[in-house]
């Protein structure tokens, strides 16, 4: 079964199943992960990015892991902002603190870059397992 979006599709909100008579989905504050990053996340999550204890790439959008994590942060923020009691605390504790620690880690997705220049990362070059090694579970569902 194919999804209408994936983790790299940062402009399409996740699908919402609406039952008859159900309330409409809340309007998003930010229209994209990039807008969220620039208008909410970076102005509130201020850190020294010297390259020693933290790394970031000025062209972060070339890093699929960074894009996926920023999109996850945005979607979680949009959902949890609606909880007036502990939503933002949960977002900071379970989402922002976790993902930003990974994103800014000197060995994280931007390890090869700096605040002035994007450099293509060295990708893992995995080999495919022999045919049949990992059976396709979709075949078992039929």
C-alpha positions in Angstrom: 0.0 0.0 0.0 1.5 3.3 -1.1 1.4 6.4 1.1 0.4 9.8 -0.4 3.5 11.3 1.2 6.8 10.2 2.5 9.3 11.6 5.0 11.1 13.7 2.4 7.8 15.3 1.1 7.9 18.3 3.4 5.3 20.4 1.7 2.4 18.0 1.9 0.7 17.6 5.3 0.1 14.0 6.4 -3.2 12.5 5.4 -6.0 12.9 7.8 -8.8 10.3 8.0 -12.0 12.2 8.7 -15.1 10.4 9.8 -18.5 11.7 9.0 -19.4 14.5 11.3 -15.8 14.8 12.6 -14.2 18.1 13.2 -12.0 19.5 10.4 -8.3 19.1 10.8 -6.7 22.2 12.4 -5.1 24.8 10.2 -1.3 24.5 10.1 0.7 27.4 11.4 3.6 26.8 9.0 3.2 25.8 5.4 6.4 23.8 5.1 9.2 22.3 7.1 11.5 25.0 5.8 9.2 27.8 7.0 9.0 26.1 10.4 12.8 25.8 10.6 13.4 29.5 9.8 10.5 31.1 11.6 10.1 28.8 14.7 12.9 26.3 15.3 16.1 28.2 14.6 15.0 31.5 16.4 14.1 29.5 19.6 16.8 26.8 19.5 19.9 28.9 19.7 23.3 27.1 19.9 26.9 27.8 19.2 27.7 26.0 16.0 31.5 26.1 16.0 32.1 22.7 14.3 33.7 21.2 17.4 30.6 20.5 19.6 28.0 21.2 17.0 27.8 21.1 13.2 25.2 22.4 10.7 25.2 22.8 7.0 24.0 26.1 5.4 22.5 23.9 2.7 20.8 21.5 5.1 18.2 20.6 2.5 20.8 18.5 0.6 20.9 16.1 3.5 18.0 13.6 3.4 18.3 12.8 7.1 18.2 16.5 8.1 15.2 17.1 5.9 13.4 14.1 7.3 14.2 15.1 10.9 13.2 18.8 10.4 9.9 17.6 8.8 9.3 15.3 11.8 9.9 18.2 14.2 7.5 20.4 12.2 4.7 17.8 12.1 5.1 17.0 15.8 5.1 20.7 16.7 1.9 21.3 14.7 0.2 18.4 16.5 1.5 19.1 20.0 0.9 22.9 20.0 -2.8 22.1 20.3 -2.3 20.5 23.7 -2.5 23.5 26.1 -1.3 21.6 29.1 1.9 19.8 28.3 2.1 19.8 24.5 5.1 22.1 24.2 7.0 20.4 27.0 6.5 17.0 25.3 7.6 18.5 22.0 10.8 19.9 23.5 11.6 16.8 25.6 10.6 14.0 23.1 11.2 15.7 19.8 13.3 18.9 19.7 15.9 17.8 22.2 16.3 14.4 20.6 16.4 15.4 17.0 18.4 18.6 17.4 21.1 16.6 19.3 21.4 14.3 16.4 21.2 17.0 13.7 23.9 19.1 15.3 26.1 16.2 16.3 29.6 16.6 14.9 29.2 13.1 13.5 25.6 13.7 12.4 24.2 14.2 8.9 26.1 17.5 8.4 29.5 16.1 9.6 31.3 16.9 6.3 30.0 20.5 6.1 30.3 23.7 7.9 28.4 27.0 8.3 30.1 28.3 5.1 30.0 25.4 2.7 28.1 22.3 1.8 30.2 19.2 1.0 28.7 16.1 -0.4 28.6 13.4 2.4 30.3 10.1 2.0 27.5 7.6 1.6 27.5 4.0 2.8 27.7 1.7 -0.2 25.7 -1.4 0.9 25.5 -4.5 -1.1 22.2 -6.2 -1.8 21.7 -9.5 0.0 21.4 -12.7 -2.1 18.0 -13.2 -3.6 15.6 -14.7 -1.1 17.7 -13.8 2.0 15.0 -11.4 3.1 11.6 -12.6 2.0 9.2 -9.9 0.9 6.6 -9.8 3.7 4.0 -8.4 1.3 4.0 -11.9 -0.4 3.0 -13.4 3.0 0.0 -11.1 3.3 -1.7 -12.6 0.2 
